[in-house]
């Protein structure tokens, strides 16, 4: 695969899991990558794993905070002067409890990160991409297969991921006039720290608890790399990457 020398990418939630894997994949193919996330020490760990650390910029960021996001994009403009790819990845879940037991504060925290955070990052990315030369860029939103079908007791996470699909479609439509492409990757059971619990068994739709298979997170990173590398006159609108035998088609 060809390299992307000179292209600048931003990965949110880059300190662990899918974000870290994607950031390292982009770095290994010539991108300069801005690593954003709440925990500076985890971002530094990602940077230390890069073959060329000089192309990795650490910017601690809380995507749910408007000023923090504005500061992030100001730093991108200061250092790089442009942005070619945003991998809008930062997200969080909530405890698996019935809806009547979910605190409203927890619901709001999930919405703030998974939806408002993605909106804020996309908004600032569009502002840069509209005015830069060459004009345009690409936004890739991390949906989840929960954007298509829910798990049991996941009302906050599922609701936000369904909303991300609406955000993706709106960005795709509104971005056309400015050479901004937007796509979404829906991921199921990639092997990360958060997904390891699947091996021990998770609640299923029939009320039982069963272990689920995982796939290597490198497959997700390679998929995002492919999406990012397309010319702006081509777009992967939606892609689903999942462990083949996990309960999803038919949810069982």
C-alpha beads as a LAMMPS data file, in Angstrom:
LAMMPS data file: protein, C-alpha beads

252 atoms
251 bonds

1 atom types
1 bond types

-500.0 500.0 xlo xhi
-500.0 500.0 ylo yhi
-500.0 500.0 zlo zhi

Masses

1 110.0

Atoms # bond

1 1 1 0.000 0.000 0.000
2 1 1 1.288 3.457 -0.837
3 1 1 2.320 5.846 1.911
4 1 1 0.620 9.131 2.757
5 1 1 3.628 11.394 3.154
6 1 1 2.485 14.911 3.986
7 1 1 -1.027 13.948 5.069
8 1 1 -2.212 14.801 8.563
9 1 1 -4.645 12.654 10.547
10 1 1 -6.306 13.138 13.925
11 1 1 -7.293 10.117 16.004
12 1 1 -9.421 10.673 19.094
13 1 1 -9.291 8.089 21.854
14 1 1 -5.769 7.286 20.683
15 1 1 -4.459 6.134 24.040
16 1 1 -5.794 2.599 23.905
17 1 1 -7.701 -0.044 21.985
18 1 1 -8.990 0.719 18.507
19 1 1 -7.756 4.317 18.576
20 1 1 -4.223 3.272 19.413
21 1 1 -4.191 0.545 16.761
22 1 1 -5.464 2.917 14.070
23 1 1 -3.030 5.675 15.044
24 1 1 -0.061 3.300 14.814
25 1 1 -1.276 1.937 11.480
26 1 1 -1.585 5.442 10.022
27 1 1 1.846 6.381 11.363
28 1 1 3.381 3.275 9.790
29 1 1 2.033 4.367 6.397
30 1 1 3.411 7.876 6.362
31 1 1 0.727 9.964 8.029
32 1 1 1.525 12.593 10.615
33 1 1 -0.907 11.721 13.396
34 1 1 -2.324 13.863 16.180
35 1 1 -3.043 11.691 19.212
36 1 1 -5.966 12.996 21.266
37 1 1 -7.475 11.587 24.435
38 1 1 -8.060 12.351 28.098
39 1 1 -5.020 10.600 29.558
40 1 1 -1.679 12.073 28.526
41 1 1 0.299 9.086 29.814
42 1 1 -1.645 6.691 27.582
43 1 1 -1.146 8.950 24.573
44 1 1 2.576 9.045 25.294
45 1 1 2.594 5.244 25.373
46 1 1 1.048 5.200 21.903
47 1 1 3.640 7.668 20.685
48 1 1 6.469 5.538 22.116
49 1 1 5.279 2.578 20.054
50 1 1 5.488 4.519 16.776
51 1 1 8.362 3.769 14.410
52 1 1 8.763 7.515 13.787
53 1 1 7.840 9.349 16.973
54 1 1 8.480 12.731 15.334
55 1 1 5.275 12.355 13.300
56 1 1 3.121 11.747 16.389
57 1 1 1.787 14.788 18.241
58 1 1 0.240 14.276 21.687
59 1 1 -2.605 16.648 22.598
60 1 1 -4.566 15.713 25.752
61 1 1 -8.229 16.436 25.035
62 1 1 -11.671 15.937 26.542
63 1 1 -13.891 15.639 23.461
64 1 1 -17.009 16.362 25.517
65 1 1 -15.673 19.839 26.383
66 1 1 -16.074 22.452 23.639
67 1 1 -13.080 24.560 24.678
68 1 1 -10.846 21.495 24.920
69 1 1 -11.799 20.542 21.358
70 1 1 -11.234 24.096 20.112
71 1 1 -7.791 24.067 21.728
72 1 1 -7.019 20.724 20.045
73 1 1 -7.810 22.020 16.588
74 1 1 -5.972 25.275 17.202
75 1 1 -2.882 23.185 17.979
76 1 1 -3.379 21.162 14.786
77 1 1 -3.509 24.356 12.752
78 1 1 -0.489 25.785 14.553
79 1 1 1.689 22.708 14.042
80 1 1 0.464 21.311 10.727
81 1 1 -1.623 24.007 9.076
82 1 1 -4.141 21.474 7.766
83 1 1 -6.068 18.262 8.517
84 1 1 -6.699 15.517 5.959
85 1 1 -8.346 12.779 8.043
86 1 1 -10.332 12.721 11.272
87 1 1 -10.914 9.319 12.848
88 1 1 -13.731 10.250 15.216
89 1 1 -13.217 7.373 17.605
90 1 1 -13.437 8.452 21.253
91 1 1 -16.315 6.783 23.038
92 1 1 -17.492 5.190 26.255
93 1 1 -20.100 2.740 27.461
94 1 1 -22.275 2.393 30.540
95 1 1 -22.942 -0.410 33.031
96 1 1 -25.245 -3.108 31.655
97 1 1 -28.357 -2.426 33.725
98 1 1 -32.088 -2.179 32.942
99 1 1 -33.192 1.247 31.732
100 1 1 -35.063 1.957 34.964
101 1 1 -31.808 1.531 36.894
102 1 1 -29.612 3.699 34.669
103 1 1 -28.775 7.037 36.344
104 1 1 -29.619 10.045 34.205
105 1 1 -26.132 11.377 34.956
106 1 1 -24.610 8.280 33.345
107 1 1 -26.869 8.666 30.298
108 1 1 -25.706 12.270 29.892
109 1 1 -22.040 11.297 30.240
110 1 1 -22.376 8.735 27.448
111 1 1 -24.205 11.215 25.211
112 1 1 -21.610 13.907 25.926
113 1 1 -18.719 11.711 24.755
114 1 1 -20.235 9.462 22.090
115 1 1 -22.429 12.001 20.331
116 1 1 -21.631 15.562 21.376
117 1 1 -17.909 14.782 21.342
118 1 1 -18.120 13.450 17.792
119 1 1 -20.149 16.489 16.742
120 1 1 -17.641 18.926 18.244
121 1 1 -14.673 17.223 16.558
122 1 1 -16.473 17.000 13.218
123 1 1 -17.518 20.641 13.451
124 1 1 -13.957 21.832 13.999
125 1 1 -12.612 19.477 11.329
126 1 1 -15.053 20.868 8.769
127 1 1 -13.976 24.414 9.606
128 1 1 -10.366 23.558 8.767
129 1 1 -11.123 21.377 5.743
130 1 1 -13.351 23.999 4.087
131 1 1 -10.681 26.692 4.100
132 1 1 -7.425 24.777 3.609
133 1 1 -5.659 24.354 0.277
134 1 1 -5.943 21.819 -1.244
135 1 1 -9.506 21.976 0.040
136 1 1 -11.400 19.113 1.634
137 1 1 -10.687 16.053 3.727
138 1 1 -12.224 12.914 5.190
139 1 1 -14.087 12.175 8.413
140 1 1 -14.428 8.556 9.556
141 1 1 -16.835 8.007 12.436
142 1 1 -16.536 4.952 14.676
143 1 1 -20.083 3.668 14.877
144 1 1 -20.315 0.112 16.256
145 1 1 -22.505 -2.773 15.246
146 1 1 -24.724 -1.365 18.010
147 1 1 -25.535 1.344 15.468
148 1 1 -27.466 -1.407 13.675
149 1 1 -28.652 -3.783 16.422
150 1 1 -28.581 -3.364 20.208
151 1 1 -27.191 -5.558 22.909
152 1 1 -29.253 -6.261 25.996
153 1 1 -29.212 -3.461 28.580
154 1 1 -27.260 -0.975 26.436
155 1 1 -29.784 1.817 25.960
156 1 1 -27.348 4.740 26.351
157 1 1 -24.581 3.292 24.168
158 1 1 -26.983 1.996 21.499
159 1 1 -28.924 5.254 21.315
160 1 1 -25.767 7.297 20.788
161 1 1 -24.419 4.916 18.156
162 1 1 -27.684 5.055 16.208
163 1 1 -27.352 8.838 16.385
164 1 1 -23.786 8.629 15.047
165 1 1 -25.230 7.101 11.865
166 1 1 -27.401 10.191 11.458
167 1 1 -24.355 12.375 12.036
168 1 1 -22.435 10.445 9.385
169 1 1 -25.213 10.834 6.816
170 1 1 -25.618 14.548 7.530
171 1 1 -21.868 15.154 7.269
172 1 1 -21.744 13.216 4.005
173 1 1 -24.506 15.352 2.533
174 1 1 -23.325 18.718 3.842
175 1 1 -19.684 18.003 3.063
176 1 1 -20.193 17.424 -0.653
177 1 1 -20.012 21.091 -1.546
178 1 1 -16.646 21.396 0.209
179 1 1 -14.903 18.178 -0.941
180 1 1 -15.348 16.636 2.500
181 1 1 -16.134 12.922 2.507
182 1 1 -17.586 11.149 5.524
183 1 1 -17.920 7.432 6.213
184 1 1 -18.594 5.166 9.166
185 1 1 -16.989 1.965 10.367
186 1 1 -19.117 -0.343 12.522
187 1 1 -16.955 -2.690 14.565
188 1 1 -17.887 -5.873 16.381
189 1 1 -15.747 -7.667 18.968
190 1 1 -12.246 -6.390 18.211
191 1 1 -9.767 -7.663 20.785
192 1 1 -9.070 -4.701 23.077
193 1 1 -8.880 -4.250 26.844
194 1 1 -12.569 -3.382 26.948
195 1 1 -13.603 -6.383 24.858
196 1 1 -11.701 -9.024 26.826
197 1 1 -14.793 -9.515 28.991
198 1 1 -16.440 -11.192 25.984
199 1 1 -14.213 -14.236 26.453
200 1 1 -15.594 -14.845 29.939
201 1 1 -19.206 -14.603 28.810
202 1 1 -21.658 -11.723 28.282
203 1 1 -25.417 -11.380 28.570
204 1 1 -27.357 -12.520 25.493
205 1 1 -30.809 -11.652 24.185
206 1 1 -32.279 -14.929 25.491
207 1 1 -31.183 -14.099 29.028
208 1 1 -28.252 -16.506 29.035
209 1 1 -24.577 -15.682 29.347
210 1 1 -22.133 -17.011 26.777
211 1 1 -18.575 -16.267 25.650
212 1 1 -18.132 -14.567 22.277
213 1 1 -15.292 -14.780 19.739
214 1 1 -12.967 -11.829 19.158
215 1 1 -10.942 -10.699 16.148
216 1 1 -7.544 -9.038 16.128
217 1 1 -7.774 -5.258 16.329
218 1 1 -5.254 -5.008 13.457
219 1 1 -8.085 -5.847 11.040
220 1 1 -9.915 -2.718 12.159
221 1 1 -6.774 -0.609 11.779
222 1 1 -6.230 -1.893 8.243
223 1 1 -9.857 -1.175 7.345
224 1 1 -9.617 2.420 8.583
225 1 1 -6.330 2.836 6.700
226 1 1 -8.089 1.756 3.496
227 1 1 -10.967 4.172 4.069
228 1 1 -8.556 7.012 4.853
229 1 1 -6.442 6.393 1.768
230 1 1 -9.177 6.697 -0.841
231 1 1 -9.197 9.755 -3.108
232 1 1 -11.861 12.257 -2.137
233 1 1 -13.969 11.357 -5.177
234 1 1 -14.489 7.866 -3.680
235 1 1 -15.925 6.944 -0.304
236 1 1 -16.722 3.951 1.864
237 1 1 -20.040 5.165 3.236
238 1 1 -20.500 2.317 5.716
239 1 1 -18.273 -0.646 6.546
240 1 1 -18.907 -3.421 9.061
241 1 1 -15.888 -5.319 10.415
242 1 1 -16.640 -8.014 12.967
243 1 1 -15.615 -11.343 14.411
244 1 1 -17.203 -13.779 11.968
245 1 1 -18.937 -16.020 14.481
246 1 1 -20.138 -13.451 16.980
247 1 1 -23.902 -13.185 17.599
248 1 1 -25.020 -10.361 15.340
249 1 1 -26.797 -11.574 12.207
250 1 1 -29.932 -12.814 13.879
251 1 1 -28.302 -11.879 17.198
252 1 1 -27.775 -15.509 18.054

Bonds

1 1 1 2
2 1 2 3
3 1 3 4
4 1 4 5
5 1 5 6
6 1 6 7
7 1 7 8
8 1 8 9
9 1 9 10
10 1 10 11
11 1 11 12
12 1 12 13
13 1 13 14
14 1 14 15
15 1 15 16
16 1 16 17
17 1 17 18
18 1 18 19
19 1 19 20
20 1 20 21
21 1 21 22
22 1 22 23
23 1 23 24
24 1 24 25
25 1 25 26
26 1 26 27
27 1 27 28
28 1 28 29
29 1 29 30
30 1 30 31
31 1 31 32
32 1 32 33
33 1 33 34
34 1 34 35
35 1 35 36
36 1 36 37
37 1 37 38
38 1 38 39
39 1 39 40
40 1 40 41
41 1 41 42
42 1 42 43
43 1 43 44
44 1 44 45
45 1 45 46
46 1 46 47
47 1 47 48
48 1 48 49
49 1 49 50
50 1 50 51
51 1 51 52
52 1 52 53
53 1 53 54
54 1 54 55
55 1 55 56
56 1 56 57
57 1 57 58
58 1 58 59
59 1 59 60
60 1 60 61
61 1 61 62
62 1 62 63
63 1 63 64
64 1 64 65
65 1 65 66
66 1 66 67
67 1 67 68
68 1 68 69
69 1 69 70
70 1 70 71
71 1 71 72
72 1 72 73
73 1 73 74
74 1 74 75
75 1 75 76
76 1 76 77
77 1 77 78
78 1 78 79
79 1 79 80
80 1 80 81
81 1 81 82
82 1 82 83
83 1 83 84
84 1 84 85
85 1 85 86
86 1 86 87
87 1 87 88
88 1 88 89
89 1 89 90
90 1 90 91
91 1 91 92
92 1 92 93
93 1 93 94
94 1 94 95
95 1 95 96
96 1 96 97
97 1 97 98
98 1 98 99
99 1 99 100
100 1 100 101
101 1 101 102
102 1 102 103
103 1 103 104
104 1 104 105
105 1 105 106
106 1 106 107
107 1 107 108
108 1 108 109
109 1 109 110
110 1 110 111
111 1 111 112
112 1 112 113
113 1 113 114
114 1 114 115
115 1 115 116
116 1 116 117
117 1 117 118
118 1 118 119
119 1 119 120
120 1 120 121
121 1 121 122
122 1 122 123
123 1 123 124
124 1 124 125
125 1 125 126
126 1 126 127
127 1 127 128
128 1 128 129
129 1 129 130
130 1 130 131
131 1 131 132
132 1 132 133
133 1 133 134
134 1 134 135
135 1 135 136
136 1 136 137
137 1 137 138
138 1 138 139
139 1 139 140
140 1 140 141
141 1 141 142
142 1 142 143
143 1 143 144
144 1 144 145
145 1 145 146
146 1 146 147
147 1 147 148
148 1 148 149
149 1 149 150
150 1 150 151
151 1 151 152
152 1 152 153
153 1 153 154
154 1 154 155
155 1 155 156
156 1 156 157
157 1 157 158
158 1 158 159
159 1 159 160
160 1 160 161
161 1 161 162
162 1 162 163
163 1 163 164
164 1 164 165
165 1 165 166
166 1 166 167
167 1 167 168
168 1 168 169
169 1 169 170
170 1 170 171
171 1 171 172
172 1 172 173
173 1 173 174
174 1 174 175
175 1 175 176
176 1 176 177
177 1 177 178
178 1 178 179
179 1 179 180
180 1 180 181
181 1 181 182
182 1 182 183
183 1 183 184
184 1 184 185
185 1 185 186
186 1 186 187
187 1 187 188
188 1 188 189
189 1 189 190
190 1 190 191
191 1 191 192
192 1 192 193
193 1 193 194
194 1 194 195
195 1 195 196
196 1 196 197
197 1 197 198
198 1 198 199
199 1 199 200
200 1 200 201
201 1 201 202
202 1 202 203
203 1 203 204
204 1 204 205
205 1 205 206
206 1 206 207
207 1 207 208
208 1 208 209
209 1 209 210
210 1 210 211
211 1 211 212
212 1 212 213
213 1 213 214
214 1 214 215
215 1 215 216
216 1 216 217
217 1 217 218
218 1 218 219
219 1 219 220
220 1 220 221
221 1 221 222
222 1 222 223
223 1 223 224
224 1 224 225
225 1 225 226
226 1 226 227
227 1 227 228
228 1 228 229
229 1 229 230
230 1 230 231
231 1 231 232
232 1 232 233
233 1 233 234
234 1 234 235
235 1 235 236
236 1 236 237
237 1 237 238
238 1 238 239
239 1 239 240
240 1 240 241
241 1 241 242
242 1 242 243
243 1 243 244
244 1 244 245
245 1 245 246
246 1 246 247
247 1 247 248
248 1 248 249
249 1 249 250
250 1 250 251
251 1 251 252
